[in-house]
Amino acid sequence: MDANATDYSQWLWEKLGHRCVENLGKHGFNARLVDDTDTALDWILELAGHFDSFGFGGSETVRRLGLIERLQQMGKTIYDHWRPGLSSEEMNALRLAQGRADCFLCSANAVSLTGEIVNVDGAGNRTAAMSFGPRQVVIVAGMNKVARDLNAALQRVQEIAAPMRARSLNMPTPCAETGVCTDCNAPQRICRITTILHRCPMTTPVAVVLVRQSLGF
């Protein structure tokens, strides 16, 4: 992509990002558009750095921020089921603890311009924790995940996020092979639970950080 095309993409993402943030705000979310991951990291630490414990969903996007390393340096308790060498029992215990942490951080599979947040899970630890339990939830998403409306957001998950995620996890599913969703019954199917945050949950504050970059699937 040439320099002019990049400039126009950034211009478009800025316009769409502000519109999305405005509608998320109308729906009770604490939303902000930032230019890059460094700014996102700074804002998250400003918002949630005073908490003691942090849970992390399975998100490439959040890990791009370097947040886990920063919080570890600060002496915080981290619940991360992606740590290498864990048994299945240890992973499930960490998943459960994530929903009881002071702050839970994850990404979204899609965010609509109209202000809804869509996520599809296999195990359900992320969709559960982002809805109820933590004192603060923080969702980080690149502008590549913003869709026109709720229907387009759901379509994005099916056509883009899910096949790419299944492929990245080396799951033996049809979409990981062909790139096309067949609404399969494969044992390793990762699309089992769909949640839509139409509005911010009644008892769980949710902050949304939109980054003017392409992040994650």
Secondary structure, 3 states (H helix, E strand, C coil): CCHHHHHHHHHHHHHHHHHHHHHHHHCCCEEEEECCHHHHHHHHHHHHCCCCEEEECCCHHHHCCCHHHHHHHCCCEEEECCCCCCCHHHHHHHHHHHCCCCEEEEECCEEECCCCEEEEECCCHHHHHCCCCCCEEEEEEEHHHEECCHHHHHHHHHHHHHHHHHHHCCCCCHHHHHCCCCCCCCCCCCCCEEEEECCCCCCCCEEEEEECCCCCC
